[in-house]
Amino acid sequence: MHMRGDPSTMQNNENLKYDDVCKEVADELYERGRTAELCGVPAWRMILDPGIGFSKKTEDILDILMGLKRIRSEIGRKSLGVSHAPL
């Protein structure tokens, strides 16, 4: 799941700053997926959660919902397997 900080800090100003929310969420989800793969979890057993409501403002949430296809595409540039995980 995508989230910056922890439940007590996720809505702090520094955790809410995005230059390009879809790209940054995709990059951070890829990193988590890659870490899971390195720990032995195959990509086909993963579910990627963009973290709607976690460390995001309302406009970021709307951008993510409208940009799910783009998020998958950004992940696919780095890992075909992880990009096919349910989102």
C-alpha positions as CSV (number, residue, x, y, z in Angstrom):
1,M,0.0,0.0,0.0
2,H,1.2,3.5,-0.7
3,M,1.4,5.7,2.4
4,R,4.0,8.2,3.5
5,G,4.8,8.4,7.2
6,D,2.7,6.5,9.7
7,P,-0.9,7.0,10.8
8,S,0.1,9.9,13.1
9,T,2.2,11.7,10.5
10,M,0.7,10.8,7.2
11,Q,-1.3,14.1,6.9
12,N,1.7,16.3,7.8
13,N,2.5,18.9,5.1
14,E,5.8,17.2,4.1
15,N,4.0,13.9,3.5
16,L,1.3,15.7,1.3
17,K,3.7,17.3,-1.2
18,Y,3.7,15.8,-4.7
19,D,5.1,17.2,-7.9
20,D,3.3,14.5,-9.9
21,V,1.2,12.3,-7.7
22,C,0.6,9.5,-10.2
23,K,4.3,9.1,-11.0
24,E,5.4,9.3,-7.4
25,V,2.7,6.8,-6.2
26,A,3.7,4.5,-9.1
27,D,7.4,4.8,-8.2
28,E,6.8,4.1,-4.5
29,L,4.5,1.2,-5.2
30,Y,7.1,-0.3,-7.6
31,E,9.7,0.0,-4.9
32,R,7.5,-1.8,-2.4
33,G,6.6,-4.5,-5.0
34,R,10.3,-4.9,-5.9
35,T,11.2,-5.3,-2.2
36,A,8.5,-8.0,-1.8
37,E,9.9,-9.8,-4.9
38,L,13.4,-9.8,-3.4
39,C,11.9,-11.3,-0.2
40,G,10.4,-14.1,-2.2
41,V,6.9,-12.9,-2.9
42,P,6.1,-13.5,-6.6
43,A,4.5,-10.6,-8.4
44,W,1.4,-12.7,-9.3
45,R,0.6,-12.9,-5.5
46,M,0.6,-9.1,-5.0
47,I,-2.2,-6.6,-4.8
48,L,-1.1,-3.0,-5.3
49,D,-3.0,-0.4,-3.2
50,P,-2.5,3.3,-4.2
51,G,-3.5,4.3,-0.6
52,I,-6.6,6.4,-1.3
53,G,-6.9,8.8,1.6
54,F,-3.5,8.0,3.1
55,S,-1.0,10.9,2.8
56,K,-3.1,12.5,0.1
57,K,-5.2,15.6,-0.4
58,T,-8.6,15.4,-2.1
59,E,-7.2,16.7,-5.4
60,D,-4.4,14.0,-5.2
61,I,-7.0,11.3,-4.7
62,L,-9.0,12.5,-7.7
63,D,-5.8,12.5,-9.8
64,I,-5.0,9.0,-8.7
65,L,-8.5,7.7,-9.5
66,M,-8.3,9.3,-13.0
67,G,-4.7,8.1,-13.4
68,L,-4.9,4.5,-12.5
69,K,-4.0,3.5,-16.1
70,R,-1.0,5.8,-16.0
71,I,0.1,4.4,-12.6
72,R,0.1,0.9,-14.1
73,S,2.0,2.1,-17.1
74,E,4.7,3.8,-15.0
75,I,5.1,0.6,-13.0
76,G,5.3,-1.4,-16.2
77,R,8.3,0.7,-17.4
78,K,10.3,-0.9,-14.5
79,S,8.6,-4.3,-14.0
80,L,6.2,-6.1,-16.3
81,G,5.3,-8.6,-13.6
82,V,4.5,-6.1,-10.9
83,S,2.5,-4.0,-13.4
84,H,0.1,-6.8,-13.9
85,A,-0.7,-7.1,-10.2
86,P,-4.3,-6.1,-9.4
87,L,-4.5,-2.3,-8.6
